[in-house]
Amino acid sequence: VAVSDRSRMNVSFTLKDAALDGAFVKQAEAMGLLQLKGHRSVGGMRASIYNAMPLEGVAALVAFMQQFAQQNS
């Protein structure tokens, strides 16, 4: 996605190995991190961090992502 078209509220990202996408979403859901699956035509993941999302929610996602990366690298 072109930089000028990127949303600051919807953070899209992909994993190095797309085969891990399903495991990422499933494990995230088990941790209470919901609705991370990306758009069906784009794939990957998307975290929506609108005003109602507290900083603690973002920190929880970051911690989960770091843990997932360590376990799957």
N, CA, C and O atoms as a GROMACS GRO file, in nm:
protein
  292
    1VAL      N    1   0.085  -0.117   0.000
    1VAL     CA    2   0.000   0.000   0.000
    1VAL      C    3   0.090   0.123   0.000
    1VAL      O    4   0.184   0.133   0.078
    2ALA      N    5   0.058   0.215  -0.086
    2ALA     CA    6   0.136   0.338  -0.096
    2ALA      C    7   0.130   0.414   0.037
    2ALA      O    8   0.025   0.417   0.101
    3VAL      N    9   0.240   0.473   0.076
    3VAL     CA   10   0.248   0.545   0.204
    3VAL      C   11   0.136   0.649   0.214
    3VAL      O   12   0.076   0.664   0.321
    4SER      N   13   0.108   0.720   0.108
    4SER     CA   14   0.006   0.824   0.112
    4SER      C   15  -0.134   0.769   0.133
    4SER      O   16  -0.224   0.842   0.174
    5ASP      N   17  -0.154   0.640   0.106
    5ASP     CA   18  -0.285   0.577   0.121
    5ASP      C   19  -0.300   0.498   0.250
    5ASP      O   20  -0.407   0.441   0.275
    6ARG      N   21  -0.199   0.494   0.332
    6ARG     CA   22  -0.203   0.413   0.454
    6ARG      C   23  -0.282   0.483   0.564
    6ARG      O   24  -0.275   0.605   0.581
    7SER      N   25  -0.356   0.403   0.638
    7SER     CA   26  -0.432   0.454   0.752
    7SER      C   27  -0.345   0.453   0.876
    7SER      O   28  -0.265   0.362   0.896
    8ARG      N   29  -0.361   0.553   0.958
    8ARG     CA   30  -0.288   0.556   1.086
    8ARG      C   31  -0.366   0.480   1.193
    8ARG      O   32  -0.312   0.451   1.300
    9MET      N   33  -0.490   0.448   1.164
    9MET     CA   34  -0.575   0.379   1.261
    9MET      C   35  -0.584   0.230   1.232
    9MET      O   36  -0.614   0.152   1.323
   10ASN      N   37  -0.560   0.188   1.110
   10ASN     CA   38  -0.560   0.046   1.074
   10ASN      C   39  -0.417   0.008   1.038
   10ASN      O   40  -0.366   0.046   0.932
   11VAL      N   41  -0.355  -0.066   1.126
   11VAL     CA   42  -0.215  -0.105   1.106
   11VAL      C   43  -0.214  -0.242   1.039
   11VAL      O   44  -0.246  -0.344   1.101
   12SER      N   45  -0.177  -0.244   0.911
   12SER     CA   46  -0.170  -0.370   0.836
   12SER      C   47  -0.028  -0.425   0.843
   12SER      O   48   0.069  -0.350   0.837
   13PHE      N   49  -0.019  -0.558   0.855
   13PHE     CA   50   0.113  -0.620   0.859
   13PHE      C   51   0.103  -0.764   0.812
   13PHE      O   52  -0.004  -0.824   0.817
   14THR      N   53   0.215  -0.817   0.768
   14THR     CA   54   0.222  -0.957   0.725
   14THR      C   55   0.332  -1.026   0.802
   14THR      O   56   0.424  -0.963   0.854
   15LEU      N   57   0.321  -1.156   0.809
   15LEU     CA   58   0.425  -1.237   0.872
   15LEU      C   59   0.525  -1.280   0.766
   15LEU      O   60   0.492  -1.286   0.648
   16LYS      N   61   0.645  -1.308   0.809
   16LYS     CA   62   0.749  -1.353   0.716
   16LYS      C   63   0.706  -1.482   0.646
   16LYS      O   64   0.737  -1.503   0.529
   17ASP      N   65   0.634  -1.568   0.719
   17ASP     CA   66   0.584  -1.694   0.666
   17ASP      C   67   0.432  -1.692   0.671
   17ASP      O   68   0.373  -1.706   0.778
   18ALA      N   69   0.368  -1.674   0.556
   18ALA     CA   70   0.222  -1.664   0.550
   18ALA      C   71   0.153  -1.790   0.601
   18ALA      O   72   0.036  -1.786   0.638
   19ALA      N   73   0.225  -1.902   0.604
   19ALA     CA   74   0.168  -2.027   0.655
   19ALA      C   75   0.137  -2.016   0.805
   19ALA      O   76   0.061  -2.098   0.858
   20LEU      N   77   0.194  -1.917   0.872
   20LEU     CA   78   0.170  -1.898   1.016
   20LEU      C   79   0.053  -1.805   1.046
   20LEU      O   80   0.017  -1.786   1.162
   21ASP      N   81  -0.008  -1.748   0.943
   21ASP     CA   82  -0.117  -1.653   0.964
   21ASP      C   83  -0.229  -1.711   1.050
   21ASP      O   84  -0.275  -1.647   1.144
   22GLY      N   85  -0.274  -1.832   1.017
   22GLY     CA   86  -0.382  -1.894   1.091
   22GLY      C   87  -0.348  -1.914   1.238
   22GLY      O   88  -0.430  -1.888   1.326
   23ALA      N   89  -0.226  -1.961   1.264
   23ALA     CA   90  -0.182  -1.982   1.402
   23ALA      C   91  -0.174  -1.849   1.476
   23ALA      O   92  -0.210  -1.841   1.593
   24PHE      N   93  -0.128  -1.745   1.408
   24PHE     CA   94  -0.118  -1.612   1.470
   24PHE      C   95  -0.255  -1.565   1.515
   24PHE      O   96  -0.273  -1.524   1.629
   25VAL      N   97  -0.352  -1.572   1.424
   25VAL     CA   98  -0.487  -1.524   1.456
   25VAL      C   99  -0.549  -1.608   1.567
   25VAL      O  100  -0.610  -1.553   1.659
   26LYS      N  101  -0.533  -1.740   1.560
   26LYS     CA  102  -0.592  -1.829   1.661
   26LYS      C  103  -0.531  -1.803   1.799
   26LYS      O  104  -0.604  -1.794   1.898
   27GLN      N  105  -0.399  -1.791   1.806
   27GLN     CA  106  -0.333  -1.766   1.934
   27GLN      C  107  -0.366  -1.627   1.987
   27GLN      O  108  -0.382  -1.608   2.107
   28ALA      N  109  -0.376  -1.530   1.897
   28ALA     CA  110  -0.413  -1.394   1.938
   28ALA      C  111  -0.553  -1.394   1.998
   28ALA      O  112  -0.576  -1.331   2.101
   29GLU      N  113  -0.646  -1.465   1.934
   29GLU     CA  114  -0.782  -1.472   1.986
   29GLU      C  115  -0.784  -1.536   2.125
   29GLU      O  116  -0.861  -1.493   2.211
   30ALA      N  117  -0.701  -1.638   2.146
   30ALA     CA  118  -0.693  -1.702   2.277
   30ALA      C  119  -0.645  -1.605   2.385
   30ALA      O  120  -0.674  -1.623   2.503
   31MET      N  121  -0.571  -1.503   2.343
   31MET     CA  122  -0.520  -1.401   2.436
   31MET      C  123  -0.616  -1.281   2.447
   31MET      O  124  -0.586  -1.183   2.515
   32GLY      N  125  -0.731  -1.291   2.380
   32GLY     CA  126  -0.829  -1.182   2.384
   32GLY      C  127  -0.804  -1.073   2.283
   32GLY      O  128  -0.865  -0.966   2.290
   33LEU      N  129  -0.715  -1.098   2.188
   33LEU     CA  130  -0.684  -1.001   2.082
   33LEU      C  131  -0.765  -1.042   1.959
   33LEU      O  132  -0.730  -1.137   1.889
   34LEU      N  133  -0.873  -0.969   1.933
   34LEU     CA  134  -0.972  -1.011   1.835
   34LEU      C  135  -0.968  -0.928   1.707
   34LEU      O  136  -0.914  -0.817   1.704
   35GLN      N  137  -1.026  -0.986   1.602
   35GLN     CA  138  -1.046  -0.918   1.474
   35GLN      C  139  -0.915  -0.873   1.409
   35GLN      O  140  -0.907  -0.763   1.355
   36LEU      N  141  -0.814  -0.957   1.415
   36LEU     CA  142  -0.684  -0.922   1.356
   36LEU      C  143  -0.665  -0.972   1.213
   36LEU      O  144  -0.572  -0.931   1.144
   37LYS      N  145  -0.753  -1.060   1.169
   37LYS     CA  146  -0.739  -1.114   1.034
   37LYS      C  147  -0.754  -1.001   0.933
   37LYS      O  148  -0.846  -0.919   0.943
   38GLY      N  149  -0.663  -0.996   0.837
   38GLY     CA  150  -0.663  -0.888   0.738
   38GLY      C  151  -0.775  -0.901   0.638
   38GLY      O  152  -0.856  -0.994   0.644
   39HIS      N  153  -0.780  -0.808   0.546
   39HIS     CA  154  -0.882  -0.806   0.441
   39HIS      C  155  -0.867  -0.928   0.352
   39HIS      O  156  -0.755  -0.971   0.323
   40ARG      N  157  -0.979  -0.985   0.310
   40ARG     CA  158  -0.975  -1.110   0.234
   40ARG      C  159  -0.897  -1.100   0.103
   40ARG      O  160  -0.842  -1.200   0.057
   41SER      N  161  -0.892  -0.983   0.042
   41SER     CA  162  -0.820  -0.971  -0.085
   41SER      C  163  -0.673  -0.934  -0.066
   41SER      O  164  -0.593  -0.947  -0.159
   42VAL      N  165  -0.637  -0.889   0.054
   42VAL     CA  166  -0.499  -0.847   0.081
   42VAL      C  167  -0.425  -0.951   0.164
   42VAL      O  168  -0.306  -0.976   0.142
   43GLY      N  169  -0.496  -1.011   0.259
   43GLY     CA  170  -0.434  -1.109   0.348
   43GLY      C  171  -0.361  -1.042   0.462
   43GLY      O  172  -0.380  -0.924   0.490
   44GLY      N  173  -0.278  -1.120   0.528
   44GLY     CA  174  -0.204  -1.068   0.642
   44GLY      C  175  -0.296  -1.036   0.758
   44GLY      O  176  -0.401  -1.096   0.773
   45MET      N  177  -0.255  -0.940   0.838
   45MET     CA  178  -0.330  -0.900   0.955
   45MET      C  179  -0.356  -0.750   0.952
   45MET      O  180  -0.290  -0.675   0.880
   46ARG      N  181  -0.454  -0.710   1.033
   46ARG     CA  182  -0.485  -0.567   1.044
   46ARG      C  183  -0.532  -0.540   1.186
   46ARG      O  184  -0.629  -0.600   1.232
   47ALA      N  185  -0.464  -0.450   1.255
   47ALA     CA  186  -0.504  -0.409   1.390
   47ALA      C  187  -0.567  -0.271   1.381
   47ALA      O  188  -0.504  -0.175   1.336
   48SER      N  189  -0.692  -0.261   1.423
   48SER     CA  190  -0.762  -0.132   1.424
   48SER      C  191  -0.742  -0.069   1.561
   48SER      O  192  -0.784  -0.124   1.663
   49ILE      N  193  -0.679   0.048   1.563
   49ILE     CA  194  -0.647   0.114   1.690
   49ILE      C  195  -0.711   0.253   1.695
   49ILE      O  196  -0.643   0.355   1.701
   50TYR      N  197  -0.843   0.254   1.691
   50TYR     CA  198  -0.917   0.379   1.698
   50TYR      C  199  -0.913   0.436   1.839
   50TYR      O  200  -0.853   0.377   1.929
   51ASN      N  201  -0.977   0.550   1.858
   51ASN     CA  202  -0.974   0.621   1.987
   51ASN      C  203  -1.016   0.534   2.105
   51ASN      O  204  -0.965   0.551   2.215
   52ALA      N  205  -1.109   0.442   2.082
   52ALA     CA  206  -1.159   0.359   2.192
   52ALA      C  207  -1.059   0.253   2.236
   52ALA      O  208  -1.079   0.189   2.339
   53MET      N  209  -0.953   0.233   2.160
   53MET     CA  210  -0.851   0.132   2.195
   53MET      C  211  -0.754   0.193   2.296
   53MET      O  212  -0.682   0.287   2.262
   54PRO      N  213  -0.752   0.141   2.419
   54PRO     CA  214  -0.658   0.195   2.518
   54PRO      C  215  -0.515   0.156   2.486
   54PRO      O  216  -0.490   0.057   2.416
   55LEU      N  217  -0.422   0.232   2.537
   55LEU     CA  218  -0.280   0.205   2.516
   55LEU      C  219  -0.244   0.065   2.564
   55LEU      O  220  -0.157  -0.001   2.506
   56GLU      N  221  -0.310   0.019   2.670
   56GLU     CA  222  -0.284  -0.116   2.722
   56GLU      C  223  -0.318  -0.223   2.619
   56GLU      O  224  -0.252  -0.327   2.614
   57GLY      N  225  -0.419  -0.199   2.537
   57GLY     CA  226  -0.454  -0.294   2.431
   57GLY      C  227  -0.344  -0.303   2.326
   57GLY      O  228  -0.311  -0.412   2.279
   58VAL      N  229  -0.289  -0.189   2.290
   58VAL     CA  230  -0.179  -0.187   2.194
   58VAL      C  231  -0.057  -0.257   2.253
   58VAL      O  232   0.011  -0.333   2.185
   59ALA      N  233  -0.029  -0.230   2.381
   59ALA     CA  234   0.085  -0.294   2.448
   59ALA      C  235   0.067  -0.445   2.453
   59ALA      O  236   0.164  -0.520   2.437
   60ALA      N  237  -0.056  -0.491   2.476
   60ALA     CA  238  -0.083  -0.636   2.479
   60ALA      C  239  -0.057  -0.698   2.342
   60ALA      O  240  -0.002  -0.807   2.333
   61LEU      N  241  -0.097  -0.629   2.236
   61LEU     CA  242  -0.072  -0.679   2.101
   61LEU      C  243   0.078  -0.686   2.073
   61LEU      O  244   0.126  -0.785   2.018
   62VAL      N  245   0.150  -0.582   2.109
   62VAL     CA  246   0.295  -0.580   2.086
   62VAL      C  247   0.362  -0.694   2.162
   62VAL      O  248   0.448  -0.762   2.107
   63ALA      N  249   0.324  -0.714   2.287
   63ALA     CA  250   0.382  -0.823   2.367
   63ALA      C  251   0.352  -0.958   2.303
   63ALA      O  252   0.440  -1.044   2.296
   64PHE      N  253   0.229  -0.977   2.257
   64PHE     CA  254   0.193  -1.103   2.191
   64PHE      C  255   0.275  -1.122   2.063
   64PHE      O  256   0.326  -1.231   2.038
   65MET      N  257   0.288  -1.016   1.984
   65MET     CA  258   0.364  -1.026   1.858
   65MET      C  259   0.510  -1.064   1.885
   65MET      O  260   0.567  -1.146   1.813
   66GLN      N  261   0.569  -1.005   1.988
   66GLN     CA  262   0.708  -1.038   2.022
   66GLN      C  263   0.720  -1.183   2.065
   66GLN      O  264   0.814  -1.252   2.025
   67GLN      N  265   0.627  -1.229   2.148
   67GLN     CA  266   0.628  -1.368   2.193
   67GLN      C  267   0.609  -1.464   2.075
   67GLN      O  268   0.679  -1.564   2.065
   68PHE      N  269   0.516  -1.433   1.987
   68PHE     CA  270   0.489  -1.517   1.871
   68PHE      C  271   0.613  -1.524   1.781
   68PHE      O  272   0.648  -1.630   1.731
   69ALA      N  273   0.677  -1.411   1.761
   69ALA     CA  274   0.798  -1.407   1.678
   69ALA      C  275   0.908  -1.493   1.737
   69ALA      O  276   0.976  -1.566   1.664
   70GLN      N  277   0.927  -1.486   1.868
   70GLN     CA  278   1.030  -1.568   1.933
   70GLN      C  279   1.001  -1.716   1.920
   70GLN      O  280   1.092  -1.796   1.899
   71GLN      N  281   0.875  -1.753   1.932
   71GLN     CA  282   0.836  -1.893   1.926
   71GLN      C  283   0.839  -1.949   1.784
   71GLN      O  284   0.848  -2.070   1.765
   72ASN      N  285   0.832  -1.862   1.686
   72ASN     CA  286   0.819  -1.908   1.547
   72ASN      C  287   0.930  -1.860   1.455
   72ASN      O  288   0.914  -1.860   1.333
   73SER      N  289   1.043  -1.820   1.512
   73SER     CA  290   1.153  -1.773   1.427
   73SER      C  291   1.252  -1.884   1.399
   73SER      O  292   1.351  -1.862   1.329
   0.00000   0.00000   0.00000
